């Protein structure tokens, strides 16, 4: 991934599920100060930023539904929700 310069648009993944667009404000010693669309901002390392929305969406992990409940013995305290 090429480095970002101040003024570049980038995308970041929040909580491993939400992709947000941001603008790079400052780059200093491998840290990027970014500003969100709503005015908030944080400082992150370069590996958390993506150039396109598709790259950011592809990095979001998917949940395997088959592994959600184990098969076999069921505790009487395991309610059917």
C-alpha positions, 0 to 999 in steps of 0.5 A: 500500500502506498502512503497517503498524503495530506488531503487524500481520501481514505477508508477505515474499518471500524469495529471490524464491520463498518467502513467509513470515509475519511480525509488524511490531515497530517502524516508524521512518523508513520502515524496518520491523523484522519478527519471523518465526514462528521468532523471527528478525527483520530490518529492511526497507523497506515495499515488501518487505511485503505485506498478504496471502499472495496478494499476496506470491505474485503478486509472485514471478516465474515462470521461462520454461522456453522460454528456458532453453536456446537453440536452434541451435549446440550446443557439444561441451562442452554436455552433455545434462543 
